[in-house]
Amino acid sequence: MSITFLYIDDCPSHEETLARLVDVLQQEGVHDDITRIRLQNPSEAEAWRFVGSPTLYINGRDIDPPLAETSYRLTCRTYHHENGRVSPMPSVKMIRRAVRQSYGLMKPQVSGTTEEEDTLLALHIVEGIIDFTLPGVDGKQHSYADYHDQSILVLIFSCNHCPYVRAWEDRMIAIQQDYADKGVQLIAINANDASKYPDDSFEQMQQRATEKGFNFPYLHDETQQVAQAFAAQRTPEVFVFDQQRRLRFHGAIDDHFEDPEKVNNHYLRQTLDALLAGETPAIQETNPVGCTIKWK
């Protein structure tokens, strides 16, 4: 058996995909080495039948075989999931299915694991907010009750190192700036395990907030209890609560993390506009797109 992981530097999703692969192999008891290959020219793409980064071959077979007419080139990849969602990464379910099929494994129950790609939300839309008190990079303790006078509360599970968060950070700052006078408050929460990802430590959070000029609180969920209570899975992942602190939207900030000029659906802005107008958001839930929260 062989496991080959192909990628190019320009696409940020390969690190998270590799982490998913490693986790699945550990959970399934597969100990084969992963051959990692960075492609650098078109001839290599042609030779490897490379349709985009990242591409994962298990025993010589692409885990998501492309159509026959697909061209081979150095580009980012799009995966089409069973639920109709499009993502720059294969789901955990997709990787696990490919591993089990290739290695002839049965389908065991893996303790402590979930198919996070298949379920969006533990909270239901219109369910109330979960209480929390967390330290912020400003040296203060922050509770959701501190913002009782805000018309809308937006919680975004975030971090420092995730390329998706970094791609959306400027938009987060712009949204807070544009909606602050309308009674909207963004709060970013980092729950990543800093012992495994030092870039997400509290000290690095303080540095990142200063560098970017965050105009919203940036809180540290060191115990991960708040992220678990919200059933958050990704960074960034958005939860929007109305004046009565009922959940009215959950999902992504918009539909194009790489290029703000190519956004077709500004999910968060559209939700805020609807709620401020006393209307029900047209879209109340989307799949959050980003890195997985790094659990302890």
N, C-alpha and C positions, 0 to 999 in steps of 0.2 A: 504494500500500500504506500502511496505517496500523497503528500499534502503540499501544494504549491500556492503561494500567495504572491500575486502580481500587482504592482502599483506604480504610480508616478508621483513625483513630489508635489505637483501643483494641486492635487485634490485632497482636501483636509479629512475626508472620511475614512482613509485607509487605516489610521491608527485605532480608531474606535472599532472598525470591523475586525482588525487583528485581535483586539482585546476580546471581542465576542467569540471569535474562533477559539482562542486559548481557553476561555471559560467553558465552552461547550465540550471541548476535548477533555478537560479535567473532569467535568461532570459525568461524561460518558465512559471514563476510564481508558481513553485512548492516549497512548504515550509516544506516538510517532513524532518525529521532528517535523517542523514546518520549514520548508525552503522558501525564503523570502527573496524575491527578485524585483529590482527596480528597473523599469524599462526606460530607455533614454532616446530611442530613435525609431522611426517608422518600420524599419526592417525587423527589429525585435518584436514590435507589435504584430506584424504579419506572421512571424515565425511562431509566436505563442497564441495566435488567434485571439488577440487581446481586444476586447470591445469596449474597455473602459476601466478606470481605476475606482475601487479595487476589484480584482477578479480572483476567484478562489477555485482552484482545481483540486478535486479529491480523487485520487487514483486516475488522473488524466481526464476527468470529466468536470466541466463547468457546473457549479451548483445551480446555476440558473441559465440553462443553455439558451443562447440567443437565436433569433431567426436566421435562416440560411443566408439571407441577403444582407445581413449586418456587416458593415465594413470594419476593418481592423485599423485602429488608429490610437494615438496618444491623447486620450480625453478622459473626462470624468464619466462615471457610469450611473445609469439609472436602473433600479430594480423595481419590478412590478409585483406587488404582493397579492396574495389570494383575496384579500378584502378590497382590492381595487386601489389601494394606496400606492403612491409612487414615492420612492425614497432613494437617496444616494448610497444606501447601504443595504445589504441583505439582512433580513430579520433573524433573530435568534432561532425562531422556529424553522426558517429555511435552512440555516446552517446545521441545526440539529438533525433535521430530516435527511439531509445529504450525508452527514456522518453516519447515521444509523443505517441508511441504505447501503452505503459503500462498505461498511464493516460488518454488515449482517447482524446488527444488534437488535435486540427486542426493545420495547419501549418502556423502560423502567421509570418509576417515579423517582425523580431526583429531589432529595430533601432540600428545602430552602430555595428552590428555583421556581420561576414562573415564566410563562410565555408572555412577556410584557408587551409584545407587538400585537397580541390578540385582544387585549382588554385595554380600554382607554382610561377608565375613570372609576375609582371606588366611590367618590362622592357623586351624587346625582345632580343634574342641573336643578337649580332652585334650592338645593340643600344648604343649610347654614354653615358659616365659617367655623373652623376649628381654632380654639384658643391657643395662643403661643406667646412666649416671652423669650427673646433671644438677644445676645449682645451684638451691637453694631460696630462698624469700623470707627465710629465717632466716639467710642468709649462709653456709650450709654446703653441701657437696656431698653428694648423696644417690644411693646405688646400691641396686638391688633387693636386693643381698646384705646390706645393712645391716638388713634386716628378716627375716633368716633364721629368727628365733625366733618370728615371727608365724605362726599357723596358716593364715590366709587373707590374701592380698594383693589389694586392689582398686585397680586403676588406672583413673582417670577422666580422659580428655582433656577439658580445660575451657578457660576463658578468662575475661576480665572483662566484655566488652561484650555477649555473646550473651544475648538475653532468655530463652532456654530454660535456660541455665546459671543465670541469676539466679532463675528460677522454682524451680529444683531445689536451689539452694545450701543453704537451711535444712534441707532433707531430708538432704542430704549430711552436714551437721554433726550432725544428730540420729542418723543411722545410725552415724557414728563414735563418738558418745557412748554409744549403746546397746550397741554390740558390742565396744568397746575391751577390756573385761575378759574377753572370750571369745577374744582372740587375733586380732582382725580389724584390719587396718590399711588405711585409705584413703590414696591418694596422688593428688593432682590434678596434671595436666601441661598447661601452656599452650604450644602450638606455633604460635600465630597470628603472622603477619608484622606486627610492630609498626610497620614503616616505612609500611605502608598503613593500619594500625589502631592509632594511638597509644594508645588506651585499653587495649591489651593489652601495653604495654611492661612491662619488669621492675619499674620504679619504680611503675607503676600496680598491678601484681600485689601488691607489698608493701603498698600503701595499701589495696587491696581486702581482703587477708587480715587486716589490722588492723581495718578497719571491721567486717567480718563476724565476727571472732573465730574464724577457721579453726582447728579442732583436729586438722588433718591437714597433712602437708607439701604445699606448693604449689610445683611445680618449673617451670623455664623451659627449654623445648626450642627454643632460639634457632635451631639449625641445621635443625630439623624432621626430623632423622634418626630420632629415636625414633618419632615419629608415622608416618613412612613405613615403618619396620620393622614396626610393628604394623598397617599398612594402615588406620589410623584415618582416619575421614572427617568426623566430626561433633563438635560440642560441645553437650551432654556425650555421651560414648561410654564405656561401661563394659566393663572386662575383669576377670574374677574368676579368681584362681589359688588352687589348694588348697595343702595342706602340701607336696606334692611339686612345686609350682609348675607344675602342669598347668592349662591353661585349661579352666574348667568352665562359664563363662557369658560371653556377649558381648551387649551391646545397651543397652537403656534402663533407667533407674533404676526407673520404674514406668510405668503406662499413662495418666497424666493430668498433663501438665506444668503446666496452668493452676491446678488446684484440688486440693490434697492430700485434700480431703474426698470427692472423686469418684473416687479411685483404686480400681480393682477388683483389679488385679494388682500387688502390690509385688514386682516382679521381683528386685531386688537383695536385699531382706530375705528373700524366699522362698529364694533361692539360698544365702544365708548360713546360714539355719536348716537347710536340707537338708545342707549340707556339714558343719556342726558336729555334726549328728546321724549323720554317717557315711553319708548317703544321696546318691543322684544327684538333682540338681535336676530337677524336673518339666519346667521350661522352661529350655532351655540356650542359646537364642539368640532375640533379637527384633531388629527394625529399630531402630537408634538414631534418636531424633528430636531434631533440633536444627539449629543453623547449621552450615554447612560449615566445615571448617578453612580458614583463609585462607593459602593457599600462596604462597610467594615466586615 
